[in-house]
Amino acid sequence: MNKKNILFVFGTRPEVIKLAPVILELKKYPDRYNVIICNTEQQKELSNQTLGYFNLKADINLDCMRPNQSLSEIQSRILTALENEVFSKYDIDAVIVQGDTMTVLCGALVGFYHKVPIYHVEAGLRSYDIYEPFPEEVMRQMTSRVAELNFAPTDKNKKALLDERIDNSKIFVTGNTVIDALFCLSDETMDKARDFYVEKNIPINDRTVLITVHRRENHGERIDRILDAIEYLVKKYADHSFILPVHPNPNVKDKVYARLEKYSNVHLMEPLDYPNLVFVMKHAKLILTDSGGIQEEAPSFGCPTLVMRYETERQEGIDAGVSVLVGADYDKIVSLSSDVLDKDFASTRLKAQNPYGTGDSAKKIEKIIMDNIF
């Protein structure tokens, strides 16, 4: 058996979280795989910080981000860097990408141009609206066209791929690796997360609300409406604490600080590292988010989640009743948030099983790779 060179390409924190369990699983078999980790650094600080949490380090860092660059500029920069710094220097047997970012599309394209098999983790998620989420919906669909193996989290994702005439032999339902990542958190790590908030004098209890908002389609007027609703809730529920990790994009950051900084029960924070974010999710009474990953993680903690998007490629959570689409609709955000916040914590807990997985996805993926690459 010849050892295979497996290239992991990622650039954002969610990609690290969801690929780390697969990287760690493949590293258990050094006789089978030589794992090469490439970080495009699409989110430089966040991705490297999260790698450290999993005791991983990139073999290749591409430093592709520049301030205020367009989508075309970042795509061309990542494509060129992957070509010159990775594929021209390494003999790659397979490329593994995850999700729907610019890094995913570029990694898949360059691999395809070199006729290297592409393995797509978290394949088949669809909103069927090319502008919701933008530009991720198109990036995910395009990646499916060139992937040799599609690791679909759910049966719904597999059906989407089959409907697009992806061959059944290339599709495997594995669950979502984000649930594997949750199970990697040790008691010691969660104790440190608790201490993080104690040191900052930020209460995390049964009156905590977690809010994250960053998606490109929510910039502009939408974020104004979202902030109108949040500000109303902050004033109405003055006995609750609102935790809001603020995305560094100035289109988000400047507006959030201008509207919410003055409230004593609002805690505006730098983006949280993974364990600290999970700690809040675990204890939150309510989550308001436009994040994809949080939609998948929150059901593991029974936390009601309002999704501030008009379409979601994670429909399973909506169908299971563990999350609700509210878009940037002021009335929906206020009304449905109040329905939760008016109640005591215990009565708000959701009983449905997490529809996105059971924590053994990485093991399934490694076995499929082994069966297909050797």
C-alpha positions as CSV (number, residue, x, y, z in Angstrom):
1,M,0.0,0.0,0.0
2,N,1.5,3.3,-1.1
3,K,1.0,6.2,1.2
4,K,-1.2,8.9,-0.3
5,N,-0.7,12.6,-0.2
6,I,-4.0,14.1,1.0
7,L,-4.2,17.9,0.7
8,F,-6.7,19.7,3.0
9,V,-7.5,23.3,1.8
10,F,-9.4,25.7,4.0
11,G,-9.3,29.4,5.0
12,T,-12.1,30.2,7.5
13,R,-12.8,29.2,11.1
14,P,-15.9,27.1,10.2
15,E,-13.9,25.2,7.7
16,V,-11.2,24.5,10.4
17,I,-13.8,23.3,12.9
18,K,-15.5,20.9,10.4
19,L,-12.3,19.6,8.8
20,A,-10.3,19.2,12.0
21,P,-12.0,15.9,13.0
22,V,-11.3,14.5,9.5
23,I,-7.7,15.7,9.6
24,L,-7.2,14.1,13.1
25,E,-8.8,10.9,11.9
26,L,-6.6,10.6,8.9
27,K,-3.5,11.3,11.0
28,K,-4.3,8.2,13.0
29,Y,-3.1,6.2,10.0
30,P,0.3,7.6,9.0
31,D,1.0,4.4,7.0
32,R,-1.9,5.3,4.7
33,Y,-1.9,9.1,4.5
34,N,0.6,11.9,4.4
35,V,-1.7,14.8,5.5
36,I,-0.8,18.2,4.0
37,I,-2.6,21.2,5.6
38,C,-3.0,24.3,3.5
39,N,-4.6,27.5,5.0
40,T,-5.4,30.2,2.5
41,E,-6.0,32.4,5.5
42,Q,-9.2,33.8,4.2
43,Q,-9.8,34.5,7.8
44,K,-6.2,34.7,9.0
45,E,-6.5,35.2,12.7
46,L,-9.6,33.2,13.3
47,S,-8.5,30.1,11.2
48,N,-5.1,29.9,12.8
49,Q,-6.5,30.4,16.3
50,T,-8.9,27.6,15.8
51,L,-6.3,25.3,14.4
52,G,-4.4,25.7,17.6
53,Y,-7.3,24.6,19.6
54,F,-7.2,21.3,17.8
55,N,-3.4,21.1,18.3
56,L,-3.0,21.4,14.5
57,K,-0.8,23.7,12.5
58,A,-0.8,24.5,8.8
59,D,2.0,23.2,6.6
60,I,1.3,25.9,4.1
61,N,0.0,29.5,4.8
62,L,-1.0,31.5,1.7
63,D,-1.9,34.9,3.3
64,C,-4.4,35.7,0.5
65,M,-6.6,38.4,2.1
66,R,-6.2,42.1,1.5
67,P,-8.4,44.9,2.8
68,N,-11.6,45.7,0.9
69,Q,-10.8,43.3,-2.0
70,S,-13.6,42.3,-4.4
71,L,-14.7,38.7,-4.8
72,S,-13.0,38.5,-8.1
73,E,-9.7,39.7,-6.6
74,I,-9.7,37.2,-3.7
75,Q,-10.6,34.4,-6.1
76,S,-7.8,35.2,-8.5
77,R,-5.3,35.6,-5.6
78,I,-6.3,32.2,-4.0
79,L,-6.2,30.4,-7.4
80,T,-2.8,31.8,-8.2
81,A,-1.4,31.0,-4.7
82,L,-2.7,27.4,-4.8
83,E,-1.2,26.9,-8.3
84,N,2.3,28.4,-7.5
85,E,2.7,27.5,-3.8
86,V,1.0,24.1,-3.6
87,F,0.2,22.2,-6.8
88,S,3.5,23.1,-8.5
89,K,5.5,21.9,-5.5
90,Y,3.6,18.9,-4.2
91,D,2.4,15.6,-5.7
92,I,-1.2,15.5,-4.6
93,D,-3.3,12.4,-4.6
94,A,-6.6,14.0,-3.4
95,V,-7.9,17.4,-2.3
96,I,-10.4,17.7,0.6
97,V,-12.4,20.8,0.9
98,Q,-15.4,21.6,3.2
99,G,-18.5,23.8,2.7
100,D,-19.1,26.7,0.4
101,T,-16.4,29.4,0.8
102,M,-14.2,31.0,-1.9
103,T,-11.4,28.8,-0.6
104,V,-13.6,25.7,-1.3
105,L,-14.3,26.7,-4.8
106,C,-10.7,27.6,-5.6
107,G,-9.3,24.5,-4.0
108,A,-11.7,22.4,-6.1
109,L,-11.0,24.2,-9.3
110,V,-7.2,24.0,-9.1
111,G,-7.4,20.3,-8.1
112,F,-9.7,19.7,-11.1
113,Y,-7.4,21.5,-13.4
114,H,-4.6,19.1,-12.3
115,K,-7.0,16.1,-12.6
116,V,-6.7,15.4,-8.9
117,P,-9.8,13.9,-7.2
118,I,-11.8,16.3,-5.1
119,Y,-13.5,15.1,-1.9
120,H,-16.2,17.5,-0.7
121,V,-17.1,17.5,3.0
122,E,-20.6,18.9,3.7
123,A,-21.9,18.5,0.2
124,G,-25.4,18.9,-1.1
125,L,-26.7,21.7,1.0
126,R,-29.0,23.9,-1.1
127,S,-31.2,27.0,-0.7
128,Y,-31.9,27.1,-4.5
129,D,-31.5,30.9,-4.4
130,I,-28.2,32.0,-5.9
131,Y,-28.2,35.2,-3.9
132,E,-29.2,33.6,-0.5
133,P,-26.6,32.9,0.8
134,F,-24.4,35.0,-1.5
135,P,-22.0,34.0,-3.0
136,E,-21.8,30.7,-1.1
137,E,-24.8,29.0,-2.8
138,V,-23.2,29.1,-6.2
139,M,-19.8,28.1,-4.8
140,R,-21.2,25.0,-3.2
141,Q,-23.1,24.0,-6.3
142,M,-20.1,24.4,-8.6
143,T,-17.9,22.4,-6.2
144,S,-20.4,19.5,-6.5
145,R,-19.8,19.4,-10.3
146,V,-16.1,18.5,-9.9
147,A,-16.2,16.4,-6.7
148,E,-15.3,12.7,-6.9
149,L,-16.7,12.0,-3.5
150,N,-19.5,14.0,-1.9
151,F,-19.9,13.6,1.8
152,A,-23.5,14.6,2.4
153,P,-24.6,15.3,6.0
154,T,-28.2,14.2,5.5
155,D,-30.5,12.3,3.2
156,K,-32.0,15.6,2.1
157,N,-28.5,16.7,1.0
158,K,-28.1,13.4,-0.9
159,K,-31.4,13.9,-2.7
160,A,-30.4,17.4,-3.8
161,L,-27.2,15.9,-5.4
162,L,-29.1,13.1,-7.0
163,D,-31.6,15.6,-8.4
164,E,-28.6,17.4,-10.0
165,R,-27.6,14.2,-11.7
166,I,-24.6,13.6,-9.5
167,D,-23.9,9.8,-9.7
168,N,-25.1,7.9,-6.7
169,S,-21.7,6.1,-6.5
170,K,-20.1,9.5,-5.6
171,I,-22.5,10.4,-2.7
172,F,-22.2,9.2,0.9
173,V,-24.4,10.2,3.8
174,T,-22.1,10.7,6.8
175,G,-23.7,13.3,9.1
176,N,-22.0,16.6,9.7
177,T,-18.5,16.7,11.1
178,V,-19.4,19.8,13.2
179,I,-21.0,17.4,15.7
180,D,-17.7,15.5,15.9
181,A,-16.0,18.7,16.7
182,L,-18.3,19.4,19.6
183,F,-17.4,16.1,21.2
184,C,-13.7,17.0,21.0
185,L,-14.3,19.6,23.8
186,S,-12.8,18.4,27.1
187,D,-14.1,19.3,30.5
188,E,-10.9,21.2,31.1
189,T,-11.4,23.2,27.9
190,M,-15.0,24.1,29.0
191,D,-13.7,25.1,32.4
192,K,-11.3,27.5,30.8
193,A,-14.1,28.9,28.7
194,R,-16.1,29.6,31.8
195,D,-13.1,31.3,33.4
196,F,-12.8,33.5,30.3
197,Y,-16.2,35.0,31.0
198,V,-15.7,35.2,34.7
199,E,-12.5,37.2,34.2
200,K,-14.4,39.6,31.9
201,N,-17.3,39.9,34.4
202,I,-19.7,38.8,31.7
203,P,-22.6,36.8,33.1
204,I,-23.4,33.5,31.2
205,N,-26.6,32.1,32.7
206,D,-30.2,31.2,32.0
207,R,-30.9,34.8,30.8
208,T,-28.1,35.0,28.2
209,V,-28.9,35.7,24.5
210,L,-26.3,35.0,21.9
211,I,-26.4,37.0,18.7
212,T,-24.2,36.7,15.6
213,V,-24.7,38.6,12.3
214,H,-22.1,38.9,9.5
215,R,-23.4,37.5,6.2
216,R,-22.8,39.6,3.1
217,E,-26.5,39.5,2.2
218,N,-27.4,41.1,5.5
219,H,-25.2,44.2,4.9
220,G,-26.9,47.5,4.2
221,E,-30.6,48.0,5.0
222,R,-31.1,44.5,6.4
223,I,-28.6,45.0,9.2
224,D,-30.3,48.3,10.1
225,R,-33.6,46.4,10.6
226,I,-31.9,43.6,12.5
227,L,-30.3,46.2,14.8
228,D,-33.7,47.9,15.3
229,A,-35.1,44.6,16.6
230,I,-32.1,43.8,18.8
231,E,-32.1,47.3,20.3
232,Y,-35.8,46.9,21.2
233,L,-35.1,43.5,22.8
234,V,-32.1,44.9,24.7
235,K,-34.3,47.6,26.2
236,K,-37.3,45.4,26.9
237,Y,-35.3,42.6,28.5
238,A,-32.9,44.7,30.6
239,D,-32.5,41.7,33.0
240,H,-31.1,39.6,30.2
241,S,-27.5,39.8,28.9
242,F,-26.8,39.9,25.2
243,I,-23.5,38.5,23.9
244,L,-22.6,39.7,20.4
245,P,-19.2,38.7,18.9
246,V,-18.7,41.4,16.4
247,H,-17.5,40.5,12.9
248,P,-14.5,42.7,11.9
249,N,-16.0,43.7,8.6
250,P,-16.6,47.5,8.9
251,N,-20.0,47.1,7.2
252,V,-21.0,45.2,10.3
253,K,-18.8,46.4,13.1
254,D,-19.3,50.2,12.7
255,K,-23.1,49.9,12.7
256,V,-23.2,47.4,15.6
257,Y,-21.0,49.6,17.9
258,A,-22.9,52.8,17.0
259,R,-26.2,51.2,17.9
260,L,-25.5,48.9,20.9
261,E,-22.3,50.0,22.6
262,K,-24.2,52.2,25.1
263,Y,-26.3,49.5,26.7
264,S,-24.9,48.0,29.9
265,N,-26.5,44.6,29.3
266,V,-24.9,44.2,25.8
267,H,-21.4,42.7,25.6
268,L,-19.8,43.5,22.3
269,M,-16.8,41.2,21.9
270,E,-14.1,40.3,19.5
271,P,-14.8,37.1,17.5
272,L,-14.8,34.3,20.0
273,D,-12.6,31.3,19.7
274,Y,-14.4,28.0,19.3
275,P,-14.6,26.7,22.9
276,N,-15.8,30.1,24.2
277,L,-18.5,30.3,21.5
278,V,-19.6,26.7,22.3
279,F,-19.8,27.6,26.0
280,V,-22.2,30.4,25.3
281,M,-24.3,28.2,23.0
282,K,-24.5,25.6,25.6
283,H,-25.9,28.0,28.2
284,A,-27.9,30.5,26.1
285,K,-31.6,30.9,26.5
286,L,-31.9,32.1,22.9
287,I,-29.7,32.4,19.8
288,L,-30.2,34.9,17.0
289,T,-27.9,34.1,14.1
290,D,-27.2,34.2,10.4
291,S,-24.4,31.6,10.7
292,G,-24.6,28.2,9.1
293,G,-22.5,26.3,11.7
294,I,-24.5,27.6,14.6
295,Q,-27.7,26.3,13.0
296,E,-26.1,22.9,13.2
297,E,-24.6,23.1,16.6
298,A,-27.4,24.7,18.6
299,P,-29.7,21.7,18.5
300,S,-27.2,19.7,20.4
301,F,-27.9,22.0,23.4
302,G,-31.7,22.3,22.9
303,C,-31.4,26.0,22.4
304,P,-34.1,27.8,20.3
305,T,-32.5,29.5,17.3
306,L,-33.9,32.2,15.1
307,V,-32.1,32.3,11.8
308,M,-31.8,35.8,10.4
309,R,-31.9,34.7,6.8
310,Y,-34.7,34.4,4.2
311,E,-33.4,31.1,2.9
312,T,-31.3,28.4,4.4
313,E,-29.4,25.5,3.0
314,R,-29.9,23.8,6.3
315,Q,-33.6,23.0,6.0
316,E,-33.4,20.0,8.3
317,G,-33.3,22.2,11.4
318,I,-36.4,24.1,10.2
319,D,-38.2,20.9,9.5
320,A,-37.3,19.4,12.9
321,G,-38.5,22.6,14.7
322,V,-35.2,23.4,16.3
323,S,-34.8,26.7,14.3
324,V,-37.0,29.2,12.6
325,L,-36.4,31.5,9.6
326,V,-37.0,35.1,10.5
327,G,-34.9,36.9,7.9
328,A,-34.3,40.6,8.7
329,D,-38.0,41.0,9.6
330,Y,-38.3,43.3,12.6
331,D,-41.7,42.1,13.7
332,K,-40.7,38.4,13.4
333,I,-37.5,38.9,15.3
334,V,-39.2,40.8,18.1
335,S,-42.2,38.6,18.4
336,L,-40.5,35.2,18.3
337,S,-37.7,36.3,20.5
338,S,-40.2,37.6,23.1
339,D,-42.0,34.3,23.0
340,V,-38.8,32.7,24.3
341,L,-37.5,35.4,26.6
342,D,-40.9,35.8,28.4
343,K,-40.6,32.2,29.6
344,D,-38.3,30.6,32.2
345,F,-35.2,28.8,30.8
346,A,-36.3,25.2,31.5
347,S,-39.6,25.5,29.5
348,T,-37.8,26.8,26.4
349,R,-35.5,23.8,25.9
350,L,-36.1,21.8,22.7
351,K,-36.3,18.1,22.9
352,A,-35.8,17.2,19.2
353,Q,-32.7,15.2,18.3
354,N,-30.0,17.0,16.4
355,P,-30.8,16.3,12.8
356,Y,-27.2,16.9,11.6
357,G,-25.3,14.0,13.1
358,T,-24.2,11.8,16.0
359,G,-20.5,12.5,16.2
360,D,-19.0,9.7,14.1
361,S,-18.8,11.4,10.7
362,A,-15.0,11.6,10.5
363,K,-14.7,7.8,11.0
364,K,-17.2,7.2,8.2
365,I,-15.4,9.6,5.9
366,E,-12.0,8.0,6.5
367,K,-13.3,4.6,5.7
368,I,-14.9,5.8,2.5
369,I,-11.6,7.5,1.5
370,M,-9.7,4.4,2.2
371,D,-12.0,2.3,0.2
372,N,-11.8,4.6,-2.8
373,I,-8.2,5.8,-2.9
374,F,-6.4,2.4,-2.5
